[in-house]
Amino acid sequence: MSTIYYDYLPSPVGKLLLAIDGQGLKHIHFETGRHQLVPGENWEPGAGALHEVRAQLKAYF
């Protein structure tokens, strides 16, 4: 099971949970969504791994 790196990003639509692994982006989860996504056993905080995703989302918003 590969490691998934995650971080949270504040946005105009609420806090987003971002998750990435070696193959690419796995999740963009809205905190206010119907289903709660909780980081799993193989998840590690990884703001550095999500730098490009964060930059693209900030540019989008």
C-alpha positions, 0 to 999 in steps of 0.5 A, spaced: 500 500 500 503 506 497 503 512 502 498 518 501 500 525 502 495 530 504 494 537 506 488 542 508 487 548 503 482 554 505 478 556 499 472 560 498 468 554 498 470 551 505 476 547 507 479 542 502 482 536 504 487 534 498 491 527 497 496 525 493 500 519 492 506 517 487 501 516 481 498 523 482 492 527 485 487 522 489 482 526 492 479 533 493 474 533 498 470 538 501 469 539 508 462 540 508 460 534 503 455 529 505 461 524 506 466 525 511 473 523 509 478 521 514 486 520 513 487 513 513 493 509 516 497 510 510 496 517 510 501 522 512 501 530 512 505 532 506 504 539 504 510 539 500 508 534 496 502 538 494 505 544 493 503 544 485 496 542 487 495 548 492 498 553 487 493 551 481 487 551 486 489 558 489 490 560 482 483 557 480 480 561 486 
